[in-house]
């Protein structure tokens, strides 16, 4: 269901809430909807990649790492931590960084 042009943003935020609560499968359901609605959105693409890493989805994580790097060729875990330091709690940033490590994103 799409209620407007920014619905993907709300679904990404719902996915983040589930990620923060440790409900990765529920987060994946919301992020799948978000990336379906807006395939090129960096936050949704990054979160999809993170969740693939956290859930151990080997084939999907390769695909989503590739998509993330297409959107952000210079993406690293260090850059992610700097870019999100003002709006993500350290605990959530740490979980997301772990997911990024599991998909193979470089540290620097």
Backbone as JSON, one array per atom type, in Angstrom:
{
  "sequence": "XXXXXXXXXXXXXXXXXXXXXXXXXXXXXXXXXXXXXXXXXXXXXXXXXXXXXXXXXXXXXXXXXXXXXXXXXXXXXXXXXXXXXXXXXXXXXXXXXXXXXXXXXXXX",
  "N": [[0.84, -1.17, 0.0], [0.58, 2.17, -0.85], [0.63, 5.43, 0.24], [1.42, 7.85, -0.62], [4.03, 9.91, -2.12], [6.19, 9.75, -0.38], [5.98, 7.5, 1.17], [7.73, 5.36, 1.31], [9.72, 6.34, 2.99], [8.52, 6.38, 5.54], [8.12, 3.67, 5.88], [10.73, 2.81, 5.94], [11.52, 4.0, 8.33], [9.86, 2.59, 10.1], [11.0, 0.07, 9.76], [13.52, 0.63, 10.86], [12.78, 1.03, 13.53], [11.97, -1.55, 14.25], [14.41, -2.86, 13.88], [15.91, -1.61, 15.91], [14.62, -2.7, 18.08], [15.43, -5.26, 17.92], [14.07, -6.97, 16.28], [14.56, -8.37, 13.63], [13.52, -9.8, 11.42], [10.93, -8.73, 11.18], [11.67, -6.13, 10.63], [12.84, -6.54, 8.15], [10.61, -7.14, 6.59], [9.3, -4.64, 6.43], [11.32, -3.08, 5.25], [11.66, -4.3, 2.83], [9.3, -3.55, 1.54], [9.75, -0.79, 1.41], [12.05, -0.54, -0.26], [11.01, -1.57, -2.54], [9.2, 0.37, -3.27], [10.87, 2.63, -3.61], [13.56, 2.24, -5.14], [16.13, 3.42, -5.33], [16.75, 4.75, -2.96], [19.0, 5.75, -0.59], [19.07, 5.41, 2.36], [17.17, 3.3, 2.72], [18.23, 1.3, 1.07], [20.72, 0.88, 2.31], [19.84, -0.02, 4.83], [18.51, -2.37, 4.09], [20.7, -3.86, 3.19], [22.15, -4.04, 5.6], [20.36, -5.57, 7.16], [20.32, -7.94, 5.68], [22.91, -8.8, 6.2], [22.83, -9.11, 9.03], [20.92, -11.11, 9.26], [22.12, -13.19, 8.01], [21.84, -13.74, 5.29], [23.22, -14.84, 2.7], [23.36, -14.82, -0.23], [21.65, -12.67, -0.84], [22.94, -10.6, 0.53], [25.25, -10.08, -0.92], [24.16, -9.04, -3.29], [22.86, -6.71, -2.28], [24.95, -5.31, -1.11], [26.34, -4.66, -3.42], [24.4, -2.99, -4.63], [24.31, -0.92, -2.77], [26.92, 0.08, -2.98], [26.82, 1.0, -5.59], [25.23, 3.23, -5.28], [26.65, 4.67, -3.42], [29.68, 4.91, -3.87], [31.96, 5.34, -2.33], [31.42, 4.28, 0.15], [31.98, 3.33, 3.49], [32.43, 1.73, 6.68], [33.44, 3.46, 8.6], [32.74, 5.98, 7.45], [29.96, 5.73, 7.48], [29.52, 5.7, 10.28], [30.36, 8.29, 10.97], [28.61, 9.86, 9.42], [26.13, 9.26, 10.55], [26.28, 9.87, 13.21], [25.05, 12.02, 14.51], [22.34, 11.52, 14.6], [21.65, 8.87, 15.11], [21.35, 6.57, 17.75], [24.13, 5.41, 19.69], [24.03, 2.62, 20.2], [22.32, 1.58, 18.25], [23.67, 2.35, 15.97], [25.94, 0.77, 16.29], [24.88, -1.84, 15.97], [24.01, -1.65, 13.33], [26.45, -1.15, 12.06], [27.69, -3.58, 12.52], [26.11, -5.27, 10.92], [26.81, -4.17, 8.44], [29.51, -4.85, 8.37], [29.24, -7.62, 8.18], [28.26, -7.92, 5.61], [30.42, -7.29, 4.17], [31.35, -4.67, 3.81], [33.98, -2.32, 3.68], [36.05, -1.22, 6.44], [37.47, 1.24, 6.36]],
  "CA": [[0.0, 0.0, 0.0], [1.31, 3.42, -0.92], [-0.26, 6.55, 0.54], [1.98, 9.07, -1.16], [5.37, 9.76, -2.68], [7.21, 9.52, 0.66], [5.62, 6.34, 1.99], [8.93, 4.54, 1.52], [10.44, 6.88, 4.15], [7.85, 5.9, 6.74], [8.38, 2.24, 5.99], [12.13, 2.7, 6.36], [11.54, 4.32, 9.76], [9.29, 1.44, 10.81], [12.04, -0.97, 9.74], [14.53, 1.02, 11.85], [12.23, 0.78, 14.87], [12.06, -3.0, 14.49], [15.84, -3.16, 14.04], [16.3, -1.16, 17.25], [14.02, -3.62, 19.05], [15.98, -6.59, 17.71], [13.13, -7.77, 15.48], [15.14, -8.22, 12.3], [12.61, -10.32, 10.39], [9.88, -7.73, 11.0], [12.32, -5.01, 9.95], [13.02, -6.92, 6.75], [9.32, -7.01, 5.91], [9.07, -3.22, 6.13], [12.32, -2.52, 4.33], [11.35, -4.85, 1.5], [8.28, -2.67, 0.96], [10.35, 0.51, 1.13], [12.93, -0.58, -1.44], [10.14, -1.82, -3.69], [8.61, 1.66, -3.64], [11.89, 3.58, -4.03], [14.75, 1.39, -5.24], [17.39, 4.14, -5.23], [16.87, 5.5, -1.71], [20.19, 5.29, 0.14], [18.79, 4.85, 3.68], [16.49, 2.01, 2.6], [19.19, 0.34, 0.5], [21.7, 0.56, 3.36], [19.2, -0.84, 5.85], [18.29, -3.7, 3.51], [22.0, -4.54, 3.22], [22.43, -4.33, 7.01], [19.51, -6.68, 7.6], [20.82, -9.16, 5.03], [24.09, -9.22, 6.97], [22.43, -9.56, 10.37], [20.13, -12.34, 9.15], [22.93, -14.22, 7.38], [21.33, -14.03, 3.94], [24.47, -14.76, 1.93], [23.16, -14.39, -1.62], [21.07, -11.33, -0.84], [23.87, -9.57, 1.02], [26.11, -9.7, -2.05], [23.38, -8.16, -4.17], [22.58, -5.42, -1.66], [26.23, -4.6, -1.01], [26.55, -4.09, -4.75], [23.48, -1.87, -4.83], [24.75, 0.17, -1.9], [28.13, 0.66, -3.55], [26.42, 1.75, -6.78], [24.69, 4.51, -4.83], [27.67, 5.33, -2.6], [30.92, 4.19, -4.21], [32.96, 5.52, -1.28], [30.85, 3.85, 1.43], [32.76, 2.54, 4.44], [31.82, 1.73, 8.0], [33.84, 4.72, 9.23], [31.9, 7.07, 6.92], [28.62, 5.51, 8.02], [29.51, 6.13, 11.68], [30.45, 9.76, 11.0], [27.39, 10.44, 8.84], [24.94, 8.99, 11.37], [26.57, 10.11, 14.63], [24.19, 13.03, 15.12], [20.92, 11.16, 14.68], [21.42, 7.49, 15.52], [21.92, 6.21, 19.05], [25.33, 4.58, 19.52], [23.7, 1.2, 20.2], [21.75, 1.25, 16.95], [24.77, 2.5, 15.03], [26.8, -0.4, 16.46], [24.2, -2.98, 15.35], [24.05, -1.45, 11.89], [27.85, -1.33, 11.63], [27.94, -5.03, 12.51], [25.49, -5.76, 9.7], [27.63, -3.72, 7.31], [30.71, -5.71, 8.37], [28.87, -8.97, 7.74], [28.07, -7.96, 4.16], [31.71, -7.08, 3.55], [31.71, -3.27, 3.61], [35.27, -2.06, 4.33], [36.07, -0.33, 7.61], [37.95, 2.58, 5.96]],
  "C": [[0.88, 1.24, 0.0], [0.34, 4.57, -0.73], [0.26, 7.87, -0.01], [3.4, 8.85, -1.6], [6.45, 9.47, -1.64], [6.91, 8.34, 1.56], [6.83, 5.46, 2.27], [9.73, 5.04, 2.73], [9.83, 6.39, 5.46], [8.12, 4.41, 6.96], [9.83, 1.98, 6.4], [12.24, 3.0, 7.86], [10.93, 3.2, 10.6], [10.29, 0.29, 10.87], [13.12, -0.65, 10.76], [14.05, 0.76, 13.27], [12.3, -0.71, 15.21], [13.51, -3.43, 14.66], [16.29, -2.81, 15.45], [15.77, -2.09, 18.34], [14.53, -5.04, 18.89], [15.09, -7.51, 16.91], [13.52, -7.65, 14.0], [14.23, -8.72, 11.18], [11.48, -9.32, 10.12], [10.45, -6.51, 10.28], [12.48, -5.3, 8.47], [11.71, -6.79, 5.98], [9.03, -5.57, 5.52], [10.07, -2.68, 5.12], [12.14, -3.08, 2.93], [10.3, -3.98, 0.8], [8.89, -1.32, 0.56], [11.22, 0.48, -0.12], [12.13, -0.91, -2.7], [9.56, -0.49, -4.2], [9.65, 2.66, -4.15], [13.24, 2.87, -4.02], [16.05, 2.14, -5.02], [17.58, 4.94, -3.96], [18.02, 4.93, -0.88], [19.85, 4.72, 1.51], [18.13, 3.47, 3.62], [17.44, 0.94, 2.06], [20.2, -0.09, 1.55], [21.07, -0.34, 4.41], [18.89, -2.24, 5.34], [19.59, -4.5, 3.56], [22.37, -4.94, 4.65], [21.65, -5.55, 7.47], [19.91, -7.99, 6.94], [22.03, -9.7, 5.77], [23.71, -9.8, 8.32], [21.67, -10.88, 10.34], [20.88, -13.46, 8.44], [22.44, -14.64, 6.0], [22.45, -13.8, 2.93], [24.25, -14.23, 0.52], [22.62, -12.96, -1.68], [22.08, -10.27, -0.42], [24.85, -9.15, -0.07], [25.41, -8.72, -2.97], [23.22, -6.78, -3.56], [23.85, -4.63, -1.34], [26.54, -3.93, -2.34], [25.66, -2.89, -5.02], [23.9, -0.66, -4.0], [25.97, 0.87, -2.49], [27.85, 1.39, -4.86], [25.93, 3.14, -6.41], [25.73, 5.34, -4.09], [29.0, 4.6, -2.8], [31.98, 4.28, -3.12], [32.47, 5.09, 0.1], [31.84, 3.0, 2.22], [32.03, 2.57, 5.78], [32.2, 3.0, 8.74], [32.97, 5.89, 8.75], [30.47, 6.95, 7.43], [28.54, 6.03, 9.46], [29.57, 7.65, 11.8], [29.15, 10.38, 10.52], [26.17, 10.29, 9.75], [25.13, 9.34, 12.85], [25.65, 11.12, 15.29], [22.73, 12.61, 15.25], [20.63, 9.71, 15.01], [22.07, 7.24, 16.88], [23.11, 5.29, 18.83], [25.03, 3.08, 19.45], [23.16, 0.75, 18.85], [22.83, 1.34, 15.88], [25.69, 1.28, 15.09], [26.19, -1.64, 15.8], [24.27, -2.85, 13.83], [25.46, -1.64, 11.34], [28.2, -2.81, 11.58], [27.32, -5.66, 11.27], [26.29, -5.39, 8.47], [28.93, -4.53, 7.22], [30.38, -7.09, 7.79], [28.6, -9.04, 6.24], [29.37, -7.68, 3.42], [32.08, -5.64, 3.25], [33.03, -2.99, 4.33], [35.14, -1.09, 5.51], [36.42, 1.1, 7.2], [37.96, 2.72, 4.47]]
}
